[in-house]
Amino acid sequence: MVTISQALVLIQNNSISKDKELIHVKDAVNRVAVEDIVATVDVKAFDAALFDGYLVCGKKILKEPLPIDLKHHINAGYIGDDNLDPNDAIPINTGGIIDSKFDTVIKTEDVNIKDNKVHLKNKIQIGGGIEKKGSLLKEGEIIINKHESVKADHVEKLIMSGIYNICVLEKPQIGILCVGDEFLSIDKVNHVTSLYPSNGYYIYARLKEQGYEVNDIKVVGDDATDIETQIERLLQANDYVITTGGCGNSNKDLMQSWVTKSGFKLIFNGLFTKKARGVIYAKRNNKVVLCLSGNPFAMKECFELLTWEMLRSNKEGETSDD
């Protein structure tokens, strides 16, 4: 039996290998990066207005009202021409590029307009209202670390940096097996005393929520031969098989004996949380079986503690069962 922290280290050290593939960033959420991905440009690439208002030279507007330049208006992503006069107030929209002759953007609501001049209504800070170049990302800054799972904010930064395709590990393929004589098929008539393989469908739904590929859910009774047959079939098409039920200590709990006889390397057996939990993690030939309890509460606890680390720990290239 191991602690949670020990189990996570063992999982990391006994991961499986997957090939890499190049995909568009819009499809990369929850995929695992195979290398550090760095910003190729500064984001923002230029000083820009934080809000709609007027672009001014701060020291000049503090001395006296400034006339509004009626010939120019700086829109988002654009810069004014070379004829901008720092003695004027230039209308500017959020995201407009800051001309080097100016140093401050004043909010529209912080001024009064009188006789086509900008009069300060509230105090301003010289240099305020400007988002500085590189404030979101510096060129060369890491956006995603190697072996990190891609999230929505990563995708935003990748697009901002002009990166549209990244290398990730291929999706792991997963099969699920529910073990127990007590289970009825879900298409059977619902009787008050009936038990259904809801654990397996919970696992399926959680994995799908996170974008993982789940190929099948099987149900098998407490028979050693049937269990072996179903697991071996699932292993043919999947990298991982997650089972629920059959890993306790009763005479009907057959998962431990199956692991021993099937040539799998037993990585750990039992997890100590607040209580001892029946959990088996085993590996053979770049395939992993994770056996969870049939008790719904114990199953959910161990599933959430272990599964995500297991699926994130895939590595590119060769791994060993030694």
N, C-alpha and C positions, 0 to 999 in steps of 0.2 A: 504494500500500500504506500502511496506517495502523497505528498502535499500538492496543493494547486500549483505553486511555483515550480516545484520539481517536475510535475507533469508537463507544464508548458515548455520547460527546457528540454525535456525528453522528446516532446513533439517536434520542436525546432531542430533537434539533432537527428531526428529520424523522419525527415520529410521525404517527399517523392520528387522526382524530376519531371519537368514538362518542357516541351519545345516552346520557342518564342514565335510571335507573329506580329506583323505590323498592322495596326488598325487606326481608324480615324478616332480622334479624341472624343467625339460624341458617343462612341460605343465603348469608351474605356472605363466608365464608372464601375468600381468594385473589382477591376482587373489589377493584376500585380505587375508593377514596373520591373523590367529586367536590368535597368541601369539608372543612374542619377540623370535626371532631366533638368537642364539649366536654362535660364532665361537667355535668349539670344540678343535681346535689346533691353534698354531701359523702359520700364513701364511705370508711369507715364514716360513717353518719349520726349516730352517738352513740358515747360511750365504752362499751366492752364488755369483758367478761371474756375473757381469752386462754385460760383453761382452767377445768376444774371445780375448785371449792374453796370458800373462804369470803371474803365481802366484809367488810372491816373498816376501821376507822380506824387507820392504821398506828401513830401515836404511842401509842394506847391499848393495842394488843396487845403493844407492846414493854414496857409497864409491868407488865401483869398478864394472866393468862388471861381470856378473854371468854366469857360464856355464849352458847350457841347459841340463836338465835331459832328455836323449834320451830314457830312459827305461819306463817312465811314461807319461801318457796323461789323464787328468781328463775331462771326458765327462759330459754333462748335467745330473744332478741328481745323479752323482756318486762322491765318495771321493777317494782320493789317499790312498795307503796303508801306514802302519806305518813306512816304510823305507824312506819316503820323507825327503830330506836333505834341511834345510832352507838356506844353502849356494848355492843352485841351483835355477834356474828358471824353473818352471814346466808349460809346455803347458796346457792350460785350455780353455774349451768352455763355452759359455754363459750358466748359470745355473749350472755349476760345483760347487760342495760343497767345501767350504774353510776349509783346514786343519788348526788347531789351531796354528801351528808353523809359519804360514804366515799371513800377514796383508794387502797385497796390490795386486791388479790385474792391470797390465799395458796393454794398448791396443797394438795390433800387430803393428799398424801404428806409434806408439810412440817410437819404438826401431829400431835399426839396428842390424843385425846379422853378426858377424864377428868372424871367428875362433871358430864357435859353441858357441859363447858367446853373451849374450844380452847386448847391449850398449844402454844407454838412448839417444834418439834423441830429446826428448822434456822434459820439466819439468813435474814431477809427484807429486801427493799429497799422502803422506803416509796414508794408510787406504782407499784410493780411489778404485773405480772399484768394490766395494762389496755391494751387497744388503743385508741388515741386517735381521737376523731372526725376524719375526713378523712385518716386515716393511709394509706389506699389511693389515694384521689383527692380533690382539693379541687374544690369547685364552680368551674367555669370553666376547669379544667385540660384541656388537649387530650388526648383519648384516641387519636384517629387523625388524622394530618396529611393535608391535601389531597394527592391523588395517591399516597397510601400504600396498599399492599396489606394487606387485612384478615387478621389472624392470630387464632389461638384465644384468646390472652390479651386481644386487643381485644374479642372477643365477650364474654368473662367480665366485663370492665369495663363494657361497654355495658349488659349486663343488670343489673349492680349499680347502675348509674346510672339505671336505669329507661328506657333507650332501647331500643326493640324494632324500629324500622324506620329504615333509613338509605338515603341516595341513593348509588348506585354507577354506574360506567360499565357499559353493556351488555357482555356477554361478547364478546370478539373471536372471529370464526369463522375456522377454520384448515383449510387443505387441504395435503396432502403429496404430493410427486411424486418418485418414484425414477427416475433416468435411467441407462440402460445397456442395450446389446444383450445383455449376458451374463446378465440376470436371467430366471429362470423364475417362473411363477406359483406361489404357495405351495401350490396344490392339486395340483401335478405330483408324479410319483413321485420320491422322493429318490434321486439318483445321487451317487456319491462326488464327481464333478467338477462337480456342479450349484452354481450360485450363486443365492441368493434375496435379495429386497430387504429384508434384515434391518435396514438402516439406517432405512428408513422406519417400520418397526414399533417400533424403539427410540424414535424421535422421537415417534411416536403414544403409546407407553406413558408416556414422561416427561411429555408434555403432560397426559394424562389423570390422572396422579398428582397434578398441581397443580390439577386441576379445570377445565381448559380444554376448549372445545368443538372437537373434531376431526371434520370432516364426511366426509372421504374420504382414502384412500390410492390413488394411481394409479401405474402402472409404464409407462414409455415407453422405446422404443429410442433409439439415437443418430441420430435423424432430425430435422432442423431443423423441418420442417413439422409432424411429430407432436408435438414438444415445444411448439411455439407453440399448437397446437390444444388440448392438454391443459391448459396453464397458463391459457389464456384461459377455458376451461370452468371450471376451479377458481376463477378470479377472479370469475366471475359470482356464486358462492354464498359467497365467503369474503373476509375482510379481508386475510388473510395467506396466502401460499403459500410453504411451505418445501420446497426441493428438495435432493436429495442426489445427487451425481454430475454430471459434465459441466462443472465449472467450473475445470478445470486448464488446461494449456497444450498438450495434444496436439490432433491434427486431429479427434479425436472429441469434444472438449470444446467444446460449442456454446452454453453458457449466456451467455457474454459477448456473443457476436454477436447472440443473440436479444434481450438487453436493449437493445443499441444500436439494433436495428431496430424494436423494439416500442413506442417512445415513452416508455419508462420513464426517469426521471432516475436516473442512476448516482450513488449517494451515496458508496460506496467499493467498491474492488475489491482484495481482498487484505488479509490480517491478519497482522501480525508478532507471533508469540508467541515461543517459543523457536526456532521455525522459521517460515518463510514459509508461510502457509496460504491455500489457494484459497477465498475467501469473497466473495460479491457481495451487496450490499444496495442495492436499487433501489425507487423509489416512483413511482406514477402514479395520479392521480385518487383519492387517499385509499385506495389499495391498496399493499401492500408485498410484494415478493418477496425472500426470503432464500435464497441459493443456497449450499449447503455442499458440502464435498468428498465424494467417494464412498469415500475411505479411512476406515474405521470410527474409527480413533484420532483423525484430524484432525477428522472430523465431530463426534464427541462433545466434543472440546475446544472447538471453536468454538460448537457448540450451547449448551453450558453457559455460556460466556462472554457470549454475545450475546442469546440468545432471551428470557431472563427480563426483561432490561432493555427489549427491544423490546416485549414484551407489557405491561409495567408503564407504559410511556411514553405510552399512549393518553391523549388529552385530550378534554375535553368541548368541543363547538363546532367552529368551522371551523379547518382547518389549510391550509397552502399548500404547493404543490410548487415555489414559486419559490426 
